[in-house]
Amino acid sequence: MRKAFKAYDIRGIYNTDFNGRDVYKIGFFLPQLLRAETVLVGHDVRVSSPEILEYLCKGITDSGADVHVAGECTTPMVYWATAKFNYNASVMITASHNPANHNGLKISRAQAWPVGLDSGLAELLEMAEHKEIQPAVIPGTFTEIDFRKEYLSFLSQYQTNLQGLRIAVDCSNGMGSLLIKDLLGNEPYYMYTELDGTFPNHE
């Protein structure tokens, strides 16, 4: 697990650099670290993301904290919602641009401030490696939420007139596909808009 803890996030080859049990421990101790009663969680389309989500949410709720699951999201969506809805902790399950067999966790605290090695990740690693897990007598709750409409409304404030431009958009089968047509409409030429966690069209 220690190998997966980077300067700004937790990232590596899933089931090699870190596994489901590690994710459970991270989820269990995260609310304590960030003093959060509720944790927001979103994830990308990678094949391992649903399994990581399951372990993470189990750890969070076993600690006694509640979890709000936003489902498939872009990373900026989770950052925006963390600040907008006043969460004290959030996790985005993603490995950004890394290959398909990688995955990871981007953790934020209140106001979407990132949690890095020097601002909490090192402490979280020590807790996960050494502290005893004692599940809460009353577990936390699991709630699915959807804030896409609110996020699109926020983004619409920054839309630019694209009239007269010929635009091609390569979504690379990633999370950019989620909202791009809602933002830009049908005029651009779109490539690889199908969400596919194996990312078959790009290495």
C-alpha positions in Angstrom: 0.0 0.0 0.0 2.8 2.4 0.9 4.0 2.4 -2.8 0.6 3.8 -3.9 0.8 6.9 -1.7 2.1 9.7 -3.9 2.8 13.4 -3.2 -0.8 14.5 -4.2 -2.9 11.4 -4.3 -3.1 7.6 -3.9 -2.4 5.9 -7.2 -1.0 2.7 -8.7 -1.8 -0.7 -10.2 -4.9 -2.0 -8.5 -4.4 -5.4 -6.8 -0.6 -4.9 -7.1 0.3 -1.6 -5.5 -2.8 -1.5 -3.4 -5.9 -3.7 -3.0 -9.5 -3.7 -1.7 -8.5 -4.2 1.9 -6.2 -1.2 1.7 -9.1 0.9 0.3 -11.3 -0.3 3.1 -8.8 0.9 5.7 -8.4 4.2 3.9 -12.2 4.7 4.0 -12.4 3.7 7.6 -9.9 6.2 8.9 -10.6 9.0 6.5 -13.6 10.5 8.4 -11.5 10.5 11.6 -8.6 12.2 9.9 -10.7 15.0 8.3 -13.4 15.1 11.0 -16.1 14.4 8.5 -19.6 13.1 9.4 -20.3 12.6 5.7 -18.0 11.8 2.8 -18.7 12.6 -0.9 -17.5 9.9 -3.3 -17.4 9.9 -7.1 -15.7 7.6 -9.6 -14.5 7.3 -13.1 -15.3 4.6 -15.7 -12.3 2.4 -15.0 -13.0 -1.3 -14.8 -11.8 -1.5 -11.2 -13.7 1.6 -10.0 -16.9 -0.2 -8.9 -15.0 -2.6 -6.7 -12.9 0.1 -5.2 -16.1 2.1 -4.6 -17.6 -0.9 -2.7 -14.6 -1.3 -0.4 -14.3 2.5 0.2 -17.9 2.9 1.1 -17.9 -0.1 3.4 -14.9 1.4 5.3 -16.6 4.8 5.6 -19.9 3.4 6.8 -18.2 1.0 9.2 -16.5 4.0 10.8 -19.9 5.4 11.6 -19.8 8.2 8.9 -22.3 8.6 6.1 -21.4 8.4 2.4 -22.9 10.2 -0.5 -22.2 8.5 -3.8 -22.4 10.7 -6.9 -21.7 7.8 -9.3 -19.7 8.4 -12.5 -18.2 11.9 -12.4 -15.4 14.0 -13.6 -12.8 15.0 -11.1 -13.7 18.7 -11.3 -17.4 17.7 -10.6 -16.4 16.2 -7.3 -14.1 19.2 -6.4 -17.0 21.6 -7.2 -19.5 19.7 -5.2 -17.2 19.4 -2.2 -17.1 23.1 -1.9 -20.6 23.9 -3.1 -22.3 21.6 -0.7 -19.9 22.0 2.2 -18.5 18.5 2.5 -15.6 18.2 4.9 -14.2 15.2 2.9 -14.5 13.8 -0.6 -12.9 11.1 -2.6 -12.6 10.8 -6.4 -11.8 7.3 -7.5 -9.6 7.8 -10.6 -6.1 7.4 -11.9 -6.4 10.4 -14.2 -4.2 9.8 -17.4 -2.6 6.6 -16.1 -3.1 3.3 -18.0 -6.3 1.3 -17.7 -5.0 -1.2 -15.1 -4.2 1.7 -12.7 -6.6 3.4 -10.3 -6.4 5.6 -7.3 -8.0 8.0 -4.8 -7.9 11.8 -4.9 -8.9 13.0 -1.5 -10.1 16.5 -0.6 -11.0 18.3 2.6 -13.4 21.2 3.2 -13.6 23.8 0.4 -12.0 21.1 -1.9 -8.5 21.7 -0.6 -6.4 18.7 -1.8 -5.0 16.3 0.7 -1.4 15.4 -0.1 1.5 13.7 1.7 2.3 16.9 3.7 -1.3 17.7 4.4 -2.8 14.4 5.6 -1.9 11.5 3.3 1.1 10.5 5.4 -1.0 10.5 8.6 -3.7 8.5 6.8 -1.1 5.9 5.7 0.1 5.5 9.3 -3.4 5.1 10.5 -4.2 2.5 7.9 -1.1 0.5 8.5 -1.0 0.6 12.3 -4.3 1.6 13.9 -6.8 -1.1 15.0 -10.1 -1.1 13.2 -13.1 -1.1 15.6 -16.4 -0.8 13.6 -19.0 1.6 15.0 -21.9 0.1 16.8 -24.2 2.1 14.5 -22.9 2.1 10.9 -23.2 5.1 8.7 -25.7 5.4 5.8 -25.2 5.1 2.0 -27.0 7.6 -0.2 -26.9 8.0 -4.0 -27.0 11.7 -5.1 -27.0 13.4 -8.5 -25.8 17.0 -8.9 -25.2 17.0 -12.7 -27.9 19.6 -13.4 -26.5 22.0 -10.8 -23.0 21.5 -12.2 -24.1 22.1 -15.8 -25.8 25.2 -14.7 -22.6 26.4 -13.1 -20.6 25.6 -16.2 -23.1 27.4 -18.5 -22.0 30.7 -16.9 -18.7 30.3 -18.8 -19.9 29.2 -22.2 -18.4 30.9 -25.2 -19.9 31.6 -28.5 -18.4 29.0 -30.8 -20.3 30.0 -33.9 -18.2 29.8 -37.1 -15.7 27.4 -35.6 -15.1 23.9 -36.7 -14.3 21.8 -33.6 -13.3 18.2 -33.1 -13.5 16.7 -29.7 -11.6 13.5 -28.8 -13.2 12.2 -25.6 -10.9 9.1 -25.4 -13.7 7.0 -23.9 -13.2 8.8 -20.7 -15.3 10.9 -18.3 -15.2 14.0 -20.5 -17.9 12.2 -22.5 -20.3 12.6 -19.6 -21.3 16.2 -20.2 -19.6 17.4 -23.3 -22.6 17.3 -25.6 -24.7 19.1 -23.0 -22.1 21.9 -23.0 -21.2 22.1 -26.7 -24.3 20.7 -28.5 -24.2 18.8 -31.7 -22.0 21.1 -33.8 -18.5 19.7 -32.9 -17.2 16.4 -34.4 -17.0 14.0 -31.6 -14.7 11.0 -31.3 -14.8 8.1 -28.9 -17.6 9.3 -26.7 -18.6 5.9 -25.4 -17.6 5.5 -21.8 -15.2 2.5 -21.7 -12.8 1.9 -18.8 -10.4 -0.1 -21.0 -9.7 3.0 -23.1 -9.4 1.0 -26.3 -8.6 3.9 -28.6 -5.6 5.4 -26.7 -2.8 3.9 -24.7 
